[in-house]
């Protein structure tokens, strides 16, 4: 699997990834959960717009040399983020799988063999 570099990340965020990132961030904030739905929608829009436009501006106006100097730090942070949060998600799914009881009938087992 190839690592996502800082330029690819900026393109992803400015091209729609801001919506995904904003949703992920905001849904983890307890104060956001208690807001009225219309207010949540406007905050969500604002955060997504700031992230998307900000990523575009960084990609367009920050010198390539600066981005190249930041690239190793970005890789470390992106890797740590991925390992922590993907690992946590896997752990949650793994816990769920162990608590589920499955009863297979002979008919189900035979259908799986085919």
Backbone as CSV, one residue per row, in Angstrom:
resi,resn,N_x,N_y,N_z,CA_x,CA_y,CA_z,C_x,C_y,C_z
1,UNK,0.837,-1.177,0.000,0.000,0.000,0.000,0.884,1.242,0.000
2,UNK,0.615,2.139,-0.900,1.409,3.361,-1.014,0.914,4.397,-0.009
3,UNK,1.860,5.115,0.595,1.505,6.166,1.535,0.961,7.380,0.798
4,UNK,0.000,8.035,1.421,-0.564,9.262,0.882,0.397,10.395,1.216
5,UNK,0.912,11.077,0.188,1.842,12.167,0.493,1.069,13.460,0.727
6,UNK,1.780,14.475,1.153,1.138,15.730,1.545,0.393,16.383,0.383
7,UNK,0.925,16.304,-0.825,0.240,16.893,-1.986,-1.043,16.150,-2.312
8,UNK,-1.015,14.830,-2.250,-2.216,14.035,-2.503,-3.276,14.319,-1.440
9,UNK,-2.827,14.475,-0.199,-3.743,14.786,0.891,-4.420,16.137,0.653
10,UNK,-3.650,17.139,0.261,-4.221,18.467,0.001,-5.234,18.417,-1.144
11,UNK,-4.930,17.654,-2.175,-5.871,17.500,-3.293,-7.135,16.797,-2.816
12,UNK,-6.966,15.750,-1.998,-8.127,15.017,-1.486,-9.002,15.918,-0.624
13,UNK,-8.392,16.654,0.295,-9.161,17.542,1.178,-9.875,18.621,0.365
14,UNK,-9.175,19.249,-0.563,-9.805,20.333,-1.332,-10.812,19.802,-2.344
15,UNK,-10.736,18.528,-2.682,-11.643,17.957,-3.670,-12.824,17.220,-3.085
16,UNK,-13.135,17.399,-1.851,-14.296,16.733,-1.262,-13.983,16.021,0.027
17,UNK,-12.727,15.745,0.270,-12.343,15.089,1.519,-12.621,15.945,2.731
18,UNK,-12.773,17.259,2.526,-13.089,18.158,3.629,-14.427,17.790,4.266
19,UNK,-15.357,17.313,3.459,-16.664,16.900,3.984,-16.503,15.683,4.890
20,UNK,-15.724,14.718,4.444,-15.483,13.513,5.236,-14.742,13.863,6.520
21,UNK,-13.676,14.660,6.391,-12.877,15.032,7.557,-13.706,15.844,8.544
22,UNK,-14.499,16.783,8.064,-15.333,17.610,8.939,-16.346,16.762,9.690
23,UNK,-16.979,15.855,8.994,-17.951,14.972,9.631,-17.288,14.141,10.718
24,UNK,-16.142,13.570,10.397,-15.431,12.721,11.354,-15.043,13.519,12.594
25,UNK,-14.526,14.721,12.394,-14.091,15.560,13.520,-15.282,16.005,14.356
26,UNK,-16.295,16.565,13.720,-17.421,17.128,14.453,-18.223,16.072,15.214
27,UNK,-18.359,14.896,14.665,-19.135,13.856,15.334,-18.478,13.376,16.621
28,UNK,-17.226,13.710,16.847,-16.525,13.324,18.065,-16.535,14.416,19.127
29,UNK,-17.144,15.535,18.847,-17.185,16.645,19.784,-18.518,16.649,20.527
30,UNK,-18.492,16.412,21.843,-19.753,16.332,22.603,-20.614,17.598,22.493
31,UNK,-20.005,18.768,22.481,-20.795,20.001,22.412,-21.564,20.092,21.100
32,UNK,-21.009,19.507,20.048,-21.656,19.548,18.731,-22.904,18.666,18.721
33,UNK,-22.871,17.581,19.444,-23.986,16.633,19.448,-25.268,17.243,19.998
34,UNK,-25.138,18.178,20.925,-26.320,18.752,21.557,-26.956,19.904,20.801
35,UNK,-26.409,20.289,19.685,-26.930,21.430,18.936,-28.145,21.056,18.101
36,UNK,-28.938,22.059,17.792,-30.082,21.862,16.898,-29.569,21.479,15.513
37,UNK,-30.345,20.702,14.778,-29.881,20.162,13.498,-29.521,21.255,12.487
38,UNK,-30.291,22.346,12.447,-29.992,23.418,11.488,-28.664,24.097,11.826
39,UNK,-28.405,24.316,13.103,-27.136,24.904,13.526,-25.977,23.953,13.227
40,UNK,-26.200,22.659,13.464,-25.171,21.659,13.141,-24.842,21.694,11.652
41,UNK,-25.866,21.814,10.822,-25.656,21.851,9.372,-24.779,23.036,8.983
42,UNK,-25.030,24.221,9.545,-24.249,25.407,9.207,-22.813,25.317,9.728
43,UNK,-22.653,24.776,10.917,-21.296,24.583,11.447,-20.544,23.581,10.581
44,UNK,-21.203,22.510,10.217,-20.598,21.494,9.356,-20.159,22.114,8.030
45,UNK,-21.057,22.902,7.424,-20.729,23.581,6.178,-19.522,24.492,6.358
46,UNK,-19.503,25.265,7.426,-18.406,26.194,7.669,-17.070,25.491,7.856
47,UNK,-17.061,24.428,8.642,-15.819,23.683,8.870,-15.344,23.043,7.570
48,UNK,-16.253,22.429,6.822,-15.881,21.801,5.550,-15.355,22.839,4.565
49,UNK,-15.984,24.011,4.512,-15.534,25.064,3.598,-14.148,25.567,3.992
50,UNK,-13.932,25.789,5.281,-12.623,26.275,5.739,-11.541,25.239,5.445
51,UNK,-11.823,23.965,5.722,-10.829,22.928,5.432,-10.540,22.818,3.939
52,UNK,-11.585,22.794,3.138,-11.404,22.647,1.691,-10.676,23.818,1.071
53,UNK,-11.121,25.035,1.383,-10.481,26.225,0.828,-9.067,26.366,1.388
54,UNK,-8.909,26.074,2.680,-7.575,26.142,3.284,-6.597,25.193,2.623
55,UNK,-7.036,23.974,2.364,-6.167,22.995,1.698,-5.818,23.463,0.287
56,UNK,-6.795,24.021,-0.408,-6.519,24.545,-1.749,-5.488,25.667,-1.700
57,UNK,-5.667,26.577,-0.762,-4.741,27.713,-0.653,-3.326,27.260,-0.290
58,UNK,-3.226,26.286,0.596,-1.898,25.752,0.940,-1.251,25.150,-0.301
59,UNK,-2.003,24.328,-1.023,-1.462,23.701,-2.232,-1.102,24.694,-3.319
60,UNK,-1.862,25.783,-3.394,-1.644,26.750,-4.466,-0.560,27.779,-4.149
61,UNK,-0.431,28.145,-2.876,0.427,29.286,-2.566,1.639,28.993,-1.677
62,UNK,1.655,27.851,-1.024,2.834,27.517,-0.221,3.902,26.978,-1.172
63,UNK,5.118,27.508,-1.089,6.179,27.044,-1.999,6.420,25.531,-1.867
64,UNK,6.719,24.931,-2.991,6.962,23.489,-3.049,8.061,23.081,-2.072
65,UNK,9.069,23.913,-1.933,10.180,23.598,-1.028,9.697,23.452,0.409
66,UNK,8.769,24.315,0.822,8.223,24.259,2.184,7.429,22.968,2.363
67,UNK,6.604,22.635,1.377,5.835,21.386,1.461,6.757,20.178,1.511
68,UNK,7.850,20.218,0.761,8.814,19.115,0.792,9.470,18.993,2.160
69,UNK,9.720,20.115,2.817,10.308,20.081,4.148,9.308,19.554,5.181
70,UNK,8.035,19.811,4.963,7.001,19.335,5.883,6.606,17.882,5.642
71,UNK,6.932,17.354,4.483,6.488,16.018,4.080,6.839,14.914,5.073
72,UNK,8.063,14.851,5.617,8.362,13.767,6.572,7.514,13.848,7.842
73,UNK,7.251,15.066,8.309,6.426,15.239,9.510,4.978,14.846,9.225
74,UNK,4.516,15.198,8.033,3.175,14.808,7.626,3.051,13.289,7.591
75,UNK,4.052,12.631,7.048,4.026,11.168,6.959,3.952,10.534,8.344
76,UNK,4.722,11.055,9.290,4.694,10.524,10.658,3.316,10.723,11.272
77,UNK,2.771,11.930,11.159,1.455,12.209,11.733,0.348,11.409,11.054
78,UNK,0.394,11.317,9.740,-0.626,10.563,9.007,-0.561,9.079,9.356
79,UNK,0.649,8.550,9.496,0.805,7.139,9.865,0.287,6.888,11.268
80,UNK,0.658,7.760,12.199,0.196,7.596,13.584,-1.330,7.675,13.650
81,UNK,-1.913,8.643,12.948,-3.367,8.781,12.909,-4.010,7.506,12.378
82,UNK,-3.485,7.012,11.267,-4.049,5.804,10.660,-3.962,4.610,11.594
83,UNK,-2.796,4.401,12.183,-2.616,3.241,13.049,-3.493,3.325,14.288
84,UNK,-3.587,4.508,14.890,-4.383,4.653,16.111,-5.864,4.477,15.819
85,UNK,-6.385,5.231,14.846,-7.820,5.211,14.633,-8.301,3.996,13.846
86,UNK,-7.518,3.513,12.898,-7.904,2.268,12.226,-7.759,1.084,13.175
87,UNK,-6.722,1.111,13.987,-6.540,0.053,14.980,-7.678,0.021,15.982
88,UNK,-8.116,1.196,16.414,-9.239,1.286,17.341,-10.515,0.758,16.695
89,UNK,-10.738,1.136,15.447,-11.927,0.659,14.732,-11.886,-0.855,14.593
90,UNK,-10.722,-1.408,14.248,-10.594,-2.850,14.129,-10.860,-3.522,15.471
91,UNK,-10.341,-2.942,16.545,-10.539,-3.506,17.878,-12.024,-3.550,18.231
92,UNK,-12.748,-2.473,17.908,-14.193,-2.447,18.186,-14.921,-3.546,17.410
93,UNK,-14.584,-3.692,16.138,-15.223,-4.726,15.310,-14.858,-6.104,15.825
94,UNK,-13.607,-6.266,16.210,-13.154,-7.550,16.734,-13.913,-7.913,18.006
95,UNK,-14.148,-6.955,18.883,-14.910,-7.201,20.108,-16.346,-7.593,19.784
96,UNK,-16.923,-6.922,18.798,-18.302,-7.228,18.411,-18.381,-8.651,17.876
97,UNK,-17.429,-9.033,17.027,-17.451,-10.368,16.437,-17.400,-11.458,17.497
98,UNK,-16.687,-11.251,18.581,-16.581,-12.282,19.610,-17.837,-12.407,20.444
99,UNK,-18.662,-11.396,20.455,-19.868,-11.445,21.273,-21.081,-11.943,20.497
100,UNK,-20.949,-12.108,19.201,-22.063,-12.550,18.367,-22.087,-14.078,18.343
101,UNK,-23.269,-14.619,18.619,-23.424,-16.065,18.524,-24.015,-16.406,17.171
102,UNK,-23.470,-17.403,16.553,-23.966,-17.833,15.257,-24.385,-19.289,15.380
103,UNK,-25.619,-19.537,14.997,-26.061,-20.926,14.991,-26.275,-21.330,13.543
104,UNK,-25.555,-22.344,13.143,-25.662,-22.823,11.778,-26.479,-24.108,11.755
105,UNK,-27.410,-24.132,10.859,-28.161,-25.356,10.658,-27.424,-26.197,9.637
106,UNK,-27.763,-27.436,9.563,-27.135,-28.318,8.587,-27.377,-27.798,7.178
107,UNK,-28.553,-27.245,6.946,-28.890,-26.709,5.623,-27.963,-25.520,5.274
108,UNK,-27.698,-24.661,6.240,-26.808,-23.524,6.007,-25.398,-23.991,5.725
109,UNK,-24.921,-24.954,6.467,-23.572,-25.479,6.268,-23.453,-26.087,4.886
110,UNK,-24.470,-26.854,4.459,-24.432,-27.465,3.137,-24.452,-26.415,2.032
111,UNK,-25.200,-25.318,2.241,-25.251,-24.265,1.219,-23.900,-23.538,1.120
112,UNK,-23.163,-23.474,2.210,-21.849,-22.831,2.171,-20.840,-23.700,1.433
113,UNK,-21.025,-25.003,1.486,-20.110,-25.920,0.803,-20.251,-25.837,-0.716
114,UNK,-21.408,-25.408,-1.202,-21.646,-25.350,-2.646,-21.148,-24.130,-3.235
